[in-house]
Every structure is written in C-alpha cells, then in structure tokens.
Amino acid sequence: MYTTLISAAQLQTLQTNGTPLAVFDCTFDLMNPAAGHAAFVEQHIAGAQHADLDEHLATHDPALRVNGGRHPLPQRDVFAAWLQSVGVNTDTQVVVYDRNGMNYCGRLWWMLKWCGHDAVAVLDGGLQAWVAADGAVASGEATENTHGNFALREPLVKLVDTATVAAHLNDSQQTIIDARGAPRYRGEVEPLDPVAGHIPGALNRPFNTNLNEQGFFKSADELRAEFAALLGNAKADTVVHHCGSGVSAVPNVLAMEVAGLGRTALYAGSWSEWCNTPGLPCEKS
C-alpha cells in the first residue's frame, strides 16, 4: 500500500500486477478553470480519470459545504458518493497526479485520507515524470467505470476550522504555516482575495519549496531539516497548514509526513475564509 508518494516505476508495476487501482489526473488552472480538463483530453496516463478541483473536489452549494473560502470542501458523504460513481472501492489503491508541480493533486490525496482511505499516493514528479519514464499515455475522455463500493471510515487527517485557528492565535498549541508565495504572505500583492496579508503569527513556507530542481519531492532528510529550521522550538504536532483556499497547503502536509513528522492539520478555509470573516486580524510584514 502506498500512502504518501509513488514513483513512475512503482505505478507501472501496479498497472501490471493486478492491484485494484484507480488513477486520477487533477490538473487545474486557477485563472482558466476549463484548461485542466482540456489538458486531460489532450494527454493523460492511460486508464486515468479526471478529477476537477471546482467540479469534484469542492462545492459552492451552502447546503453541502463544510467550510467557507474559495474552494469549500464538500461534505464527506457527498464526496464519497462521487468516489463510488467513478469506481473507487474500499480496497482500491488510488494514485493522484497533475502537471502543476503536484499542487492540485494533493487536494484529492488529502480528501481521501479525510474520508478514511489510506491507500492513496501522489505520483512523484507528476505527469512529466511519467512521460519521461515512458509510461503509457492516452488522449480523449476517460472510459466509463463500474460503480464502486467506497465507504466512509473515520478520518485519518485533522481538519481545523476558522474558530479554532482564531482561538489559538499566538499560543503554543498552534503553529500556523502559510503555503502561499512570499509576496502574498507579506501582503505586497493579492491577486485572488479581497484583503492582502497573512494570519498573525503565521510562518511562511511556499508549497513549491518542497520540490528539488528536477520537480520531485526532496528527500526525507532534506525536508526534515528544512521544517526543523522553520519551526524552531515549535513542535511538529502543533502545526496547522493553510494557503489561499486550502489546496496548495496540502503539499506542505504531505512533505511533513514524508519527513517523518506525522500528519499535521489543515485549515481548509485558509486565507480566503479568514480575510472574509469580520473581526479577524490580518497582518502585513
């Protein structure tokens, strides 16, 4: 069972050894939401399905969402019904990928953990690594799948809400890590949300810091050393990750687990919910 990262070679082996397998392409573009599906149709891993951030991994229906922000999580039972509709079973090994530096596919990785499914891994290096390894690719729409028997289990990850983050500002029980780029964190620019800045006391680690020059996750030792330098005296189990809308924070969640620092919490509402909540402090630096 793969639960964090999987290599192209390991995925190729799974494709041929009879392992129950589902592969999802999570390619997306915030500025052009239709581009993700278009990229999937042009080229994807053979046998993969497309998981769209807006359509499948978020909801804007107030009756169905768990949190606020730009990409609210759907309720777990709503998401589980979608997983069943695309053929995911309780024993399926799921592999997720994108061509965006493993940014968007982390959302599906985390959501499956949130629904109690541990057998899900991110393809290290994304579609680019798969193509470089001569992995089989296809074009066109995904093929139809039979209905799966996916069932909800106890969450394997921790979801934190706005009230909890606000209640623990600047105390030792919470260490906030902001995954947005440094200019957005400092409040110099804000292309997506109405207020610039960051949550008071948050540390900054842009999500792409986790990758090496070749586009793969850094080694466990490298990641552990970098997070130790960032956290200082703060304990890893106090960390709460956020970003703009709860998506690009997940690579930091994954990186800390790869580093052997445990499964840390996610504030899914993130800056887009925080800065739109009246009365909450916003900081620039």
ROVO-296567 format. One line per 10 residues: number of its first residue (from 1); their letters; for each residue x, y, z of N, C-alpha, C. Coordinates in pm, whole numbers, plus 32768, in hexadecimal, padded with zeros to 4 digits. Example, Ala and Ser with C-alpha at 12.3 -4.5 7.8 and 13.67 -1.06 7.14 Angstrom:
2
1	as	8527:7DC7:830C:84CE:7E3E:830C:8528:7EB6:830C  8505:7F1F:82C4:8557:7F96:82CA:850A:8003:8313
end
This chain:
285
1	myttlisaaq	8054:7F89:8000:8000:8000:8000:8057:807C:8000  803C:80D7:7FA4:8084:8155:7F9D:802D:81C2:7FDB  8067:820E:8039:8018:826E:8085:804B:82FD:807D  80C1:8313:8045:80F5:839C:8037:811A:83B6:7FA5  8190:8388:7F7E:81BF:839A:7EF5:81CE:8313:7EB0  81C3:8316:7E2B:81DC:829F:7DD9:8229:82CC:7D5F  828A:827D:7D35:82DA:829F:7CBF:8296:826D:7C41  82C3:82A0:7BD0:828D:8272:7B50:82A5:81DD:7B3E  831A:81AD:7B64:8339:811E:7B56:82DE:80CA:7BAE  82C4:80F9:7C26:826B:80AE:7C80:81DC:80AA:7C4B
11	lqtlqtngtp	81AF:8118:7C10:8129:8119:7BD6:8122:80BB:7B5E  8189:80B7:7B0E:818B:805B:7A9C:817E:7FCB:7ACC  81BE:7FAB:7B3B:81B3:7F24:7B73:8124:7F08:7B9F  80E4:7F67:7BE1:805B:7F53:7C0E:7FFC:7F3C:7B99  8018:7F7E:7B29:7FC2:7F6E:7AB5:7FC5:7EE1:7A7B  802D:7E97:7A9B:803C:7E13:7A5D:8030:7D9E:7ABE  8026:7DBA:7B40:8027:7D49:7B9F:7F9F:7D29:7BDA  7F35:7D67:7BA5:7EAE:7D46:7BD1:7E7D:7D91:7C4B  7EC9:7DF1:7C7D:7E9C:7E40:7CEF:7E20:7E92:7CCA  7DB7:7E8E:7D1D:7D43:7EE7:7D04:7D73:7F77:7D05
21	lavfdctfdl	7D61:7FBE:7C95:7DA4:803E:7C82:7D46:80A3:7C42  7D4E:8120:7C71:7D0A:8190:7C31:7D6B:8204:7C2B  7D7A:823F:7BB5:7DD7:82AD:7B9F:7D87:8329:7B78  7DA5:8399:7BB9:7D5C:8415:7BA0:7DBB:8486:7B78  7D99:84C8:7B0A:7DE0:853E:7ADB:7D99:85B8:7B14  7DDF:8606:7B66:7DA4:8679:7BAB:7DD6:86FD:7B74  7E08:86FD:7AFA:7E3B:8777:7ABC:7DD2:87E6:7AC1  7DFF:8860:7AE1:7DA2:88D0:7AEE:7DED:8952:7AD5  7DA0:89BB:7ABA:7DD7:8A41:7AA7:7D77:8AA3:7AE9  7DA3:8AE5:7B53:7D4C:8B40:7B9C:7D17:8BAF:7B43
31	mnpaaghaaf	7D6A:8BDF:7AE7:7D44:8C4F:7A93:7CF2:8C25:7A19  7CF1:8BA3:79FB:7CA6:8B6F:7989:7C73:8AE3:79AD  7C07:8ADB:79FC:7BD9:8A5B:7A31:7BBE:89EF:79C8  7B9B:8A16:794E:7B80:89B2:78E6:7C00:8972:78B1  7C73:89AE:78CD:7CF0:897D:7893:7D19:88F4:78C8  7CF2:88D4:7943:7D18:8852:797B:7CDB:87DE:792E  7C5B:87E7:7913:7C1A:877B:78C7:7C50:8775:7839  7C6A:87EA:77FD:7CA1:87EC:7776:7D2A:87A8:7771  7D7C:87C0:77D8:7DFF:8780:77DD:7DF1:86E9:77EE  7D8F:86BE:783F:7D76:862F:7851:7D50:85EF:77CC
41	veqhiagaqh	7CF7:862C:7782:7CCA:85F4:7703:7D3E:85EA:76A1  7D98:864A:76A7:7E0A:8649:764C:7E6B:85D8:766D  7E86:85C4:76ED:7EE2:8558:7716:7ED1:8539:77AA  7ECA:84B9:77CA:7EC4:848E:7855:7EFC:8401:7861  7F16:83D6:78DB:7F44:834E:78F1:7ED6:82EE:78C4  7EFC:828A:7879:7E9B:822A:7846:7E49:81EF:78B8  7DC6:81F5:78AB:7D6C:81C0:7910:7D46:8223:797C  7D7F:829C:7979:7D61:82FF:79E0:7CD9:8340:79CA  7CA4:837A:7A34:7C2B:83CA:7A2F:7C4E:8459:7A58  7BF8:84B6:7A34:7C11:8542:7A59:7BC3:8566:7AD6
51	adldehlath	7C07:85A4:7B36:7BC7:85D9:7BAF:7BD9:8670:7BAC  7B6C:86B7:7B9C:7B70:8748:7B8C:7B60:878C:7C15  7BB8:87EC:7C31:7BB5:8831:7CB2:7B2E:8872:7CCC  7AFA:88BB:7C6B:7A7C:8901:7C7F:7A03:88A4:7C81  7A05:8840:7C29:798E:87EC:7C18:7987:8778:7C79  79FA:873A:7C97:79F9:86BF:7CE7:7A35:86CE:7D72  7A93:8729:7D83:7ADF:8732:7DFF:7ABA:87AC:7E52  7A51:87F1:7E2B:7A1E:8865:7E74:798A:8875:7E53  7945:88C3:7EA4:78B9:88E3:7E88:789C:8971:7EB6  7846:89B5:7E6C:781D:8A3B:7E95:7789:8A3D:7EBF
61	dpalrvnggr	7751:89C7:7ED2:76C9:89BB:7F04:76CD:89C8:7F9D  7692:8A33:7FD5:7699:8A46:8067:7662:89D1:80B7  7605:8987:807B:75CA:8916:80C3:7625:889C:80C6  768B:889A:8072:76DF:8824:8065:7770:883A:8091  7795:88B5:80AE:7822:88D1:80CA:7841:88C7:815F  78C0:88AD:817C:78EF:889E:8204:7927:8921:8239  7966:896E:81E3:79A9:89E9:820D:7991:8A55:81A5  79C2:8ACD:81C1:79B9:8B3A:8161:7A37:8B42:810C  7A52:8BB9:80D7:7AC6:8BCA:8082:7AA7:8BB4:7FF0  7B0E:8BBE:7F9D:7AFA:8BB6:7F0C:7AE3:8B28:7EDA
71	hplpqrdvfa	7B13:8AC4:7F21:7B00:8A39:7EF8:7ACF:89E7:7F6F  7A51:89FB:7F97:7A1E:89B4:800D:7A1B:891B:7FF8  7A3E:88D4:8060:7A33:8842:805B:79A1:8819:8057  7980:87B4:8006:78FA:877A:800D:78F0:8724:808A  7877:870D:80B8:7865:86B0:8128:789B:8627:8102  78C8:85DE:8167:790A:855E:814C:78AF:84FD:8101  782F:84F8:8122:77D8:8499:80DE:77C1:84BF:804C  77C3:8541:802F:77B6:856E:7FA4:7830:8544:7F55  78A5:8556:7F8E:7920:852E:7F4B:7928:8496:7F3B  78FD:844D:7FA1:78FF:83BB:7F99:78A5:8389:7F29
81	awlqsvgvnt	7835:83CB:7F14:77DB:83A3:7EA7:781F:83B7:7E21  786D:8423:7E12:78B7:8436:7D95:7921:83C9:7D83  7968:83A8:7DED:79CC:833D:7DE4:798C:82BA:7DB7  7917:829B:7DEC:78D0:8223:7DC1:78AE:822B:7D2D  7884:82A1:7D00:7859:82B1:7C74:78CB:829F:7C11  7947:82B2:7C40:79BA:82A1:7BE5:7A05:821F:7C00  79C4:81C4:7C49:79F7:813D:7C54:7A5B:8122:7CC2  7A68:817B:7D24:7AC6:8162:7D91:7A88:8104:7DF7  7AD1:809C:7E1C:7AA6:803A:7E7E:7AF4:804B:7F00  7ACA:8004:7F66:7B0E:800E:7FE7:7B9C:7FD8:7FE1
91	dtqvvvydrn	7BBA:7F80:7F81:7C41:7F47:7F78:7C92:7F80:7F04  7C66:7FF0:7ECA:7CAB:8029:7E57:7D27:8077:7E82  7D95:805C:7E3E:7E0A:80B3:7E4A:7DF5:8128:7DEB  7DEB:819F:7E22:7DD7:8217:7DD1:7E5C:825E:7DBD  7E74:828D:7D43:7EEA:82DE:7D22:7EB8:835F:7CE4  7EEB:83CF:7D13:7EC1:8451:7CE2:7F3A:849B:7CAA  7F20:84EC:7C43:7F8E:8538:7C08:7F57:85B4:7BC5  7FB1:860D:7B9E:7F8F:867E:7B48:800A:86A3:7AF8  8004:8712:7AB3:807A:8745:7A6C:8097:87D2:7A9F  8078:87E9:7B1F:8084:886C:7B5E:80DE:8869:7BD9
101	gmnycgrlww	8147:881A:7BD3:81A0:8813:7C47:8161:87CF:7CBF  8107:8771:7CA6:80C4:8723:7D0F:807A:877D:7D71  8042:87E7:7D3E:7FF5:8845:7D8F:7F65:8817:7D9F  7F1C:880C:7D31:7E8D:87EF:7D38:7E6D:875E:7D5D  7EC2:8700:7D36:7EA4:8674:7D55:7EA8:8658:7DEA  7EF2:86AB:7E35:7EF5:8699:7EC5:7E6C:86A6:7F04  7E16:86F7:7EC7:7D8E:8709:7EFC:7D44:8683:7F01  7D4B:8636:7E94:7D07:85B4:7E91:7D4B:8552:7EF1  7DCE:8556:7EF8:7E19:8503:7F58:7DE5:851C:7FE5  7DD9:859B:800B:7DAF:85BE:8092:7D1C:8598:80A9
111	mlkwcghdav	7CC8:85B1:8046:7C39:8595:8057:7C1D:8500:8069  7C69:84AD:8025:7C59:841C:803A:7C82:83F5:80C7  7CEE:842F:80FA:7D16:8416:8186:7CA8:8446:81E4  7C6F:84B9:81C4:7C04:84F4:8215:7B8B:8497:821A  7B77:844A:81B1:7B08:83EA:81AC:7B31:835F:81DE  7BA9:8354:8215:7BD4:82D8:8253:7C1B:8276:81F8  7C41:82A1:817F:7C82:8247:811E:7D17:8265:811C  7D67:820A:8150:7DF7:8224:815D:7E45:8202:80DF  7E10:81A8:808D:7E59:8179:8017:7E4F:81DD:7FA3  7E8E:824E:7FB5:7E91:82B4:7F4C:7F1A:82F5:7F4E
121	avldgglqaw	7F54:8308:7ED8:7FDB:8340:7ECE:7FE3:83A2:7E5A  803D:8402:7E6A:8058:8466:7E03:80C8:8433:7DA9  80B3:843A:7D26:811A:8413:7CC7:818B:8479:7CCA  81FD:8452:7CFC:826E:84AE:7D0C:82A0:84DB:7C83  82A3:855D:7C6E:82CE:8594:7BEF:825D:85AD:7B8D  81E4:857B:7BAE:8170:8597:7B5B:8174:8557:7AD2  8120:858A:7A7A:8118:8553:79F3:819E:855C:79AB  81EB:85C3:79C7:826C:85D3:7986:82C8:855C:79A3  82C8:852E:7A20:831B:84BB:7A44:82E8:843B:7A02  8263:8430:79F6:8229:83BB:79B5:8251:83B4:7922
131	vaadgavasg	8248:8421:78DD:826D:8425:784F:8302:8409:783F  8355:8442:7897:83E5:842B:7890:8409:839A:78A7  83B4:8351:78F3:83CC:82C3:790E:838B:8268:78A5  835C:82A5:7839:831B:825A:77CC:829C:8213:77FB  8256:8251:7859:81D6:821A:7885:816D:8228:7818  810F:81CD:7814:80A7:81CF:77AD:804B:8247:77C1  802E:828D:7755:7FD5:8301:7759:7F63:82EC:76F6  7EFA:833D:7708:7E86:8336:76B0:7E4F:83C3:769F  7DF2:83D2:7644:7DAE:8452:762F:7D18:8438:762A  7CCA:84A4:762D:7C39:8497:7629:7BFD:848F:76B4
141	eatenthgnf	7B7B:847A:76B9:7B35:8471:7738:7B53:83EC:777F  7B3D:83EB:7801:7B52:8371:784E:7AE9:8309:782B  7B0C:828C:783A:7AAE:8220:7822:7A4F:8212:7899  79D8:81DB:7881:7977:81C9:78EC:79A6:815F:7950  7984:8173:79CE:79A9:8114:7A37:792B:80DC:7A77  7936:8063:7AAD:78C8:802B:7AF9:78BE:8071:7B80  784A:806C:7BBE:7833:80AE:7C3E:7886:806A:7CAB  78CB:80BA:7CFC:791E:8083:7D65:78D4:8074:7DE9  7915:8031:7E4A:78D7:801B:7ECD:791B:806C:7F3B  795A:80DC:7F15:799F:812F:7F77:7943:8150:7FEC
151	alreplvklv	7979:8143:8066:792B:8160:80DE:797C:81BB:813A  7938:821A:8176:797B:8275:81D3:79AC:822B:824E  7A24:8254:827B:7A5B:8225:82FA:7A89:829E:834A  7ABF:8286:83BE:7AEC:82F4:8413:7B5A:8344:83CD  7B56:83C8:83D6:7BBE:841A:8396:7C4A:83F6:83C7  7CA9:83F9:836B:7D35:83DE:838B:7D87:845D:8392  7D48:84CE:8378:7D8A:8550:837E:7D33:85AF:83D0  7D70:861D:83FB:7D2A:867C:8451:7D05:86F9:8403  7C85:871B:8407:7C51:8794:83C8:7C33:87FB:8435  7C68:8875:8423:7C58:88DF:8486:7C03:894E:844B
161	dtatvaahln	7BA9:8988:849B:7B53:89F2:846A:7B85:8A7C:8496  7B43:8AE3:8463:7B6E:8B6C:847E:7B69:8B8C:8513  7AFF:8B63:8556:7AF1:8B81:85E5:7B64:8B47:8636  7B90:8ACF:8611:7BFD:8A8F:865A:7C80:8AD9:8642  7C9B:8AFE:85C6:7D14:8B49:85A8:7D14:8BCC:85F5  7CA4:8C11:85F3:7C9A:8C92:8637:7CAD:8C84:86CE  7C7B:8C17:8706:7C82:8C02:8797:7D0F:8BE9:87C8  7D66:8BBD:876E:7DEE:8B97:8798:7E5A:8BEE:8757  7E36:8C65:872C:7E9B:8CBF:86F4:7F06:8CDA:875D  7F83:8CCA:8733:7FF7:8CEE:8785:8001:8CA0:8808
171	dsqqtiidar	7FCA:8C26:880B:7FE6:8BD3:8880:8031:8B55:8854  8068:8B0E:88B4:80C1:8A9E:8895:807A:8A23:8860  7FF4:8A24:8863:7FA9:89B1:8831:7F98:89B4:879A  7FC1:8A20:8759:7FAB:8A2E:86C9:801F:8A78:8687  8051:8A3D:861A:80B8:8A7D:85C9:8086:8A7F:853A  8069:8AF4:8505:802D:8B00:8481:809B:8B0B:8417  808E:8ABB:83AE:80E8:8AC4:833B:8096:8AE9:82C0  80BD:8B56:8281:807A:8B8E:820B:80C7:8B64:818E  8083:8B1F:8132:80C5:8AE6:80BC:80C8:8B41:8043  8092:8BBA:8050:8090:8C16:7FDD:811B:8C51:7FC3
181	gapryrgeve	812D:8C87:7F4D:81AA:8CC7:7F2B:81C8:8D3B:7F88  8248:8D5A:7F99:8272:8DC0:7FF9:8233:8E4A:7FE2  8225:8E7A:7F64:81E6:8EFF:7F52:8155:8F03:7F82  810A:8E96:7F6E:8081:8E91:7FA0:8080:8E8A:8039  80D8:8E39:8070:80E1:8E2E:8101:8100:8EB6:8140  815B:8EFE:8106:8181:8F81:813D:8117:8FEC:8125  80B8:8FD0:80CD:804F:9030:80B0:8074:9095:8045  80DB:9077:7FF7:8106:90D2:7F8D:80AB:90CA:7F14  8075:9055:7EFB:8018:903F:7E8C:7FAA:8FE1:7EBC  7F36:8FE7:7E7D:7ECB:8F87:7E99:7E72:8F7E:7E1E
191	pldpvaghip	7E8D:8F1A:7DC7:7E44:8F11:7D49:7DBB:8ED1:7D53  7D9A:8E8F:7DC4:7D22:8E3D:7DCA:7CC0:8E64:7E39  7CF1:8E93:7EA8:7C9B:8EAF:7F1B:7C92:8F45:7F35  7C2A:8F72:7F7E:7C11:9002:7F8C:7C70:9049:7FEC  7CB7:8FFF:8041:7D12:903B:80A2:7D9B:8FFB:8092  7E04:904D:8097:7E8C:901B:808D:7EC7:9007:8119  7F22:8FA9:8125:7F64:8F93:81A5:7F5E:8F03:81D0  7F6F:8EEC:8254:7F6F:8E64:8287:7F35:8E60:8315  7F1A:8DE7:8343:7EE9:8DD3:83CB:7F59:8DF7:842C  7F3D:8E47:8491:7FA7:8E6E:84EF:7FEF:8DF6:852B
201	galnrpfntn	8074:8DFD:8528:80C5:8D93:8561:80E7:8D22:8503  80AB:8D21:848B:80C3:8CB3:842D:8152:8CB5:83F9  8189:8C3F:83E5:820A:8C2E:83A3:81F0:8C1B:830E  8253:8C36:82BB:8240:8C2A:822A:829A:8BBF:81F0  825C:8B5E:81AC:82A7:8AFA:815F:825A:8AE1:80DE  827F:8B26:8070:823B:8B0F:7FF0:823D:8A7B:7FCB  81CC:8A49:7F99:81BD:89B9:7F82:8225:8980:7F24  8253:89D1:7EC2:82B6:899D:7E62:8342:8990:7E9D  8355:89BF:7F17:83D5:89AE:7F5C:83F3:891A:7F75  838B:88C8:7F74:839E:8839:7F90:83DD:87EC:7F1E
211	lneqgffksa	83E7:8829:7EA8:8419:87E1:7E32:84A9:8805:7E14  84F0:87A5:7DD7:8578:87C0:7DAB:8576:87F9:7D1C  85EB:8812:7CE5:85F3:8850:7C61:85BA:87F7:7BF3  85B3:8775:7C0A:857E:8718:7BA7:84E6:8707:7BB2  84A8:874A:7C12:8417:8743:7C1F:83E4:86CF:7C73  843D:8690:7CC1:8415:8625:7D1C:841A:8659:7DAC  83D3:8615:7E06:83DE:863A:7E92:846E:8624:7EC1  849C:867F:7F14:8520:866F:7F51:8521:85F3:7FAB  8597:85C8:7FD0:85A3:8552:8025:8569:856D:80AF  854A:8501:80F6:8515:850F:817D:8574:855C:81D7
221	delraefaal	85F5:8543:81CA:8656:8589:821D:8658:861E:81FF  8654:8642:817F:8654:86D0:815A:85D7:8715:8190  8565:86D6:817D:84E8:8711:81AB:84E6:871F:8243  8517:86BA:8289:8518:86BF:831B:856E:8732:834C  85E1:8745:830E:863A:87B2:8337:85FC:883A:831C  85B9:8848:82AA:857D:88C8:8287:8509:88EB:82E3  84B6:8889:8304:8448:88A4:835F:847B:88BF:83EC  84E5:887B:8414:851F:8895:8499:8551:8925:84A2  858F:8955:8436:85BF:89DF:8435:854C:8A42:8438  84E0:8A22:83F3:846C:8A7B:83F0:8425:8A7F:8477
231	lgnakadtvv	8414:8A0B:84B5:83C5:8A01:8530:8410:8A31:85AC  8493:8A27:85AB:84DE:8A4E:8622:84B7:89F7:8698  8487:8A35:8702:8461:89EB:877B:83D2:89B7:8777  8386:89DB:8710:82FC:89AC:8706:82F9:8917:86E6  8297:88D2:871C:828B:8843:8706:823D:8826:8685  8266:87BD:8640:8226:879B:85C0:8192:877E:85D2  816C:8742:8642:80DF:871C:8652:8083:8793:8670  80BB:880C:8679:8069:8884:8689:804D:88C9:8604  8085:8897:8597:807E:88DD:8517:7FF3:88D5:84D9  7FC5:8948:84A7:7F4B:8953:8458:7F71:8996:83D4
241	hhcgsgvsav	7F56:8953:8366:7F7C:8987:82E2:7F09:89D3:82A2  7F2A:8A3E:825A:7EC6:8A82:8209:7F08:8AC3:8191  7EB4:8AF5:8137:7EE5:8B3A:80BF:7E79:8BA0:809A  7E58:8BAB:801A:7DED:8C06:7FF2:7D63:8BC9:8002  7D55:8B4A:7FD7:7CD1:8B0B:7FDC:7CD6:8A78:8005  7D42:8A4F:8049:7D49:89C8:807D:7D7C:8960:801D  7DB4:898A:7FAC:7DE5:892C:7F47:7E7E:8921:7F4B  7EC3:8990:7F34:7F56:898A:7F2D:7F98:897C:7FB6  7F49:897B:8022:7F80:8959:80A6:7F9F:88C5:80B1  7F5A:8873:8064:7F68:87E2:8073:7FF4:87AF:8052
251	pnvlamevag	803C:87E4:7FEE:80C6:87B6:7FDC:811C:87C4:805A  8101:8829:80AD:8149:8835:812B:811E:87C8:818D  809D:87A7:818F:806D:8737:81E2:80B4:86B7:81B8  80B7:869E:8137:80F7:8626:8101:818C:8625:811F  81CD:8698:810C:825D:869F:8123:8282:8681:81B4  8232:86B2:8212:824F:8694:829E:823E:8600:82BC  81DD:85C0:827B:81CD:8530:8290:8241:84E3:8250  826A:850A:81D9:82DE:84CB:8199:835A:84DB:81F1  8364:854E:8234:83D7:856A:828A:83D3:851E:830E  8367:84D4:8326:835B:8489:83A2:832B:84DB:8417
261	lgrtalyags	82EA:854C:83FA:82BC:85A7:8463:8228:8597:8483  81E9:8530:844C:815E:8513:846B:80FC:8559:840F  807B:853B:8424:8010:857A:83D6:7FDE:85F5:841F  7FFB:8666:83E6:7FD9:86E5:8425:7F55:8719:83F0  7F1C:877D:8433:7E94:87AA:8418:7E8D:8809:83A1  7E15:8811:8367:7DF9:886A:82F7:7D87:88C8:831C  7D9E:8949:8306:7D33:89AD:8310:7D02:89C4:8282  7C98:897D:825D:7C6D:897A:81D1:7C31:89FF:81A3  7BF1:8A49:81FD:7BBB:8ACA:81D6:7C28:8B2C:81AD  7C98:8B23:81F3:7D12:8B6D:81D1:7CFD:8C04:81CA
271	wsewcntpgl	7D5A:8C48:8188:7D57:8CDA:8185:7CD6:8D11:8149  7C9F:8CCC:80E5:7C26:8D00:80A4:7BAF:8D01:8102  7BAA:8CA6:8162:7B40:8CAB:81C7:7B65:8D09:8238  7BE3:8D03:8263:7C10:8D57:82D2:7BFC:8DEC:82B4  7C2A:8E19:8240:7C26:8EA9:8224:7B99:8EDB:8204  7B3C:8E7F:81EF:7AB0:8EA4:81D7:7A5A:8E95:8254  7A96:8E72:82C4:7A4C:8E61:8341:7A5A:8EE1:8394  79EE:8F28:83AB:79F6:8FA7:83F3:7A37:8F99:847D  7A8D:8FF9:849D:7AC8:8FFF:8523:7B4A:8FB6:8534  7B76:8F68:84D0:7BF1:8F1E:84DF:7C69:8F74:84B5
281	pceks	7CD7:8F6A:84FD:7D4C:8FBF:84DE:7D98:8F8D:8464  7DCC:8FEB:8418:7E1F:8FCF:83A3:7E9F:901E:83B1  7F0D:8FDF:838F:7F91:901A:83A6:7FDE:9025:8325  802F:908E:8318:808B:909C:82A7:8119:90A9:82DE  817A:9075:8292:8204:9083:82BE:8261:906C:8247
end
